[in-house]
Amino acid sequence: MTAGKLALTLHERLRSATRLLHHAAEEAFDAEQRLSTMDGYVALLDELWSLHAGVELGLRAHGEQICGLDLEGCRRSALLALDLKAAARRAPRLDPVSAIYHSLSAAMGGLYVLEGSMLGGRILLPRAECVLGVTEANGGQFLAGDGVNTGRRWRSFIEALGKIPATGQEADDAEAGARDTFALFISVLGPSYRVPAS
């Protein structure tokens, strides 16, 4: 267990254990560059679709619900496809990444990364609107997340995550799932960026 046995909740453990990976993913994302041109934004949408579609497939291998969460409500790849249609008048061009979660807890770790990415999208939407003219109704549905309900959605997810203890095999699996998912994001968004070891 890399985060140590002092973690009070699994959320705190995952946040600590993936801090460097989270930072690396943000650098690979390179929001300033990608949101500076429409071509850059469209390429980003393609990559995000590949990531979300692949991770969603990996999650669904465990059923329609994980820890009581309805996976259909967590599906964001459909919004990315709609954004591509609005911004580029075409369907996604990349294949979904391969994401395999060997346990429900590992899948919950993957979902931790997906759900957290929605919070970042809400921050980026005003920039996309200012620079590119992208709005929720015009290519920015993914960035808009669940609108004013995004924060509530995140809190509901953290509550579900709290059903898993912060130590033991389930927690180890959740951490591995989160780490692997962050590594996938980095490999697609910034292939030349080195994934941090810890």
CORHU-V259900 format. One record per residue. NEAR is the number of other ideal C-beta (glycine too) atoms within 12 Angstrom. D_CENTER is the distance of its C-alpha to the mean C-alpha in Angstrom with 1 decimal. Layout:
near=NEAR d_center=D_CENTER
near=NEAR d_center=D_CENTER
This chain:
near=23 d_center=22.5
near=22 d_center=21.4
near=28 d_center=20.8
near=15 d_center=24.3
near=16 d_center=26.0
near=12 d_center=26.2
near=26 d_center=22.8
near=16 d_center=23.5
near=23 d_center=20.4
near=38 d_center=17.6
near=33 d_center=15.2
near=24 d_center=17.5
near=36 d_center=17.6
near=43 d_center=13.9
near=28 d_center=13.7
near=26 d_center=16.9
near=31 d_center=16.2
near=38 d_center=13.0
near=21 d_center=14.3
near=23 d_center=15.5
near=37 d_center=12.4
near=30 d_center=10.4
near=18 d_center=13.3
near=27 d_center=13.5
near=36 d_center=10.1
near=27 d_center=11.2
near=24 d_center=14.5
near=31 d_center=13.4
near=31 d_center=11.6
near=23 d_center=15.1
near=28 d_center=14.8
near=17 d_center=18.5
near=19 d_center=19.4
near=31 d_center=17.1
near=33 d_center=18.0
near=18 d_center=21.6
near=18 d_center=22.5
near=24 d_center=21.7
near=16 d_center=21.8
near=25 d_center=19.1
near=38 d_center=16.9
near=31 d_center=17.6
near=27 d_center=16.8
near=43 d_center=13.3
near=44 d_center=12.9
near=33 d_center=14.1
near=37 d_center=11.8
near=44 d_center=8.6
near=37 d_center=10.5
near=31 d_center=11.4
near=41 d_center=8.0
near=41 d_center=6.9
near=34 d_center=10.6
near=34 d_center=11.1
near=44 d_center=8.7
near=37 d_center=10.0
near=24 d_center=13.4
near=34 d_center=13.1
near=42 d_center=12.4
near=26 d_center=15.2
near=22 d_center=17.6
near=27 d_center=18.0
near=16 d_center=19.1
near=16 d_center=18.2
near=19 d_center=17.5
near=37 d_center=15.9
near=32 d_center=17.7
near=21 d_center=18.9
near=29 d_center=15.7
near=19 d_center=16.2
near=32 d_center=13.6
near=16 d_center=15.0
near=24 d_center=14.0
near=38 d_center=10.3
near=27 d_center=10.6
near=38 d_center=9.1
near=36 d_center=10.6
near=21 d_center=13.9
near=31 d_center=13.3
near=42 d_center=12.3
near=30 d_center=15.5
near=28 d_center=17.5
near=40 d_center=16.5
near=34 d_center=17.7
near=20 d_center=20.8
near=27 d_center=21.5
near=36 d_center=20.9
near=26 d_center=22.3
near=12 d_center=24.1
near=17 d_center=22.7
near=21 d_center=20.3
near=31 d_center=17.5
near=17 d_center=19.3
near=26 d_center=17.1
near=15 d_center=16.9
near=27 d_center=13.8
near=30 d_center=12.9
near=19 d_center=14.5
near=36 d_center=12.5
near=22 d_center=15.0
near=37 d_center=14.8
near=21 d_center=18.4
near=26 d_center=18.4
near=29 d_center=17.1
near=34 d_center=16.3
near=36 d_center=14.3
near=41 d_center=12.3
near=42 d_center=11.8
near=47 d_center=10.5
near=49 d_center=7.8
near=47 d_center=7.2
near=49 d_center=7.3
near=44 d_center=4.3
near=46 d_center=2.5
near=42 d_center=5.6
near=35 d_center=5.9
near=39 d_center=4.3
near=35 d_center=7.0
near=26 d_center=9.5
near=25 d_center=9.3
near=38 d_center=9.9
near=26 d_center=12.8
near=21 d_center=14.3
near=31 d_center=14.2
near=33 d_center=15.8
near=19 d_center=19.3
near=23 d_center=19.3
near=36 d_center=18.5
near=20 d_center=21.2
near=14 d_center=23.7
near=21 d_center=23.5
near=30 d_center=22.7
near=19 d_center=23.8
near=35 d_center=20.5
near=19 d_center=20.4
near=25 d_center=18.5
near=17 d_center=21.4
near=22 d_center=21.5
near=32 d_center=18.3
near=35 d_center=15.9
near=31 d_center=14.8
near=41 d_center=11.1
near=41 d_center=11.6
near=30 d_center=13.8
near=30 d_center=11.4
near=26 d_center=14.1
near=18 d_center=16.4
near=11 d_center=18.5
near=15 d_center=17.1
near=27 d_center=13.6
near=18 d_center=15.0
near=17 d_center=16.8
near=28 d_center=13.9
near=27 d_center=12.1
near=17 d_center=15.6
near=23 d_center=16.0
near=36 d_center=13.0
near=27 d_center=14.4
near=19 d_center=17.8
near=31 d_center=16.8
near=39 d_center=15.3
near=25 d_center=18.7
near=23 d_center=20.5
near=37 d_center=19.8
near=22 d_center=22.2
near=29 d_center=21.1
near=22 d_center=23.4
near=17 d_center=24.5
near=17 d_center=23.1
near=27 d_center=20.5
near=36 d_center=19.0
near=29 d_center=19.4
near=30 d_center=17.5
near=47 d_center=14.6
near=42 d_center=14.6
near=32 d_center=15.0
near=41 d_center=12.1
near=45 d_center=9.7
near=37 d_center=11.7
near=32 d_center=11.7
near=44 d_center=8.0
near=43 d_center=8.0
near=34 d_center=11.2
near=38 d_center=10.0
near=41 d_center=7.9
near=33 d_center=11.1
near=26 d_center=13.4
near=34 d_center=12.3
near=34 d_center=11.9
near=24 d_center=14.9
near=14 d_center=16.9
near=13 d_center=19.7
near=22 d_center=17.8
near=15 d_center=18.8
near=28 d_center=16.3
near=21 d_center=17.7
near=10 d_center=19.7
near=14 d_center=19.1
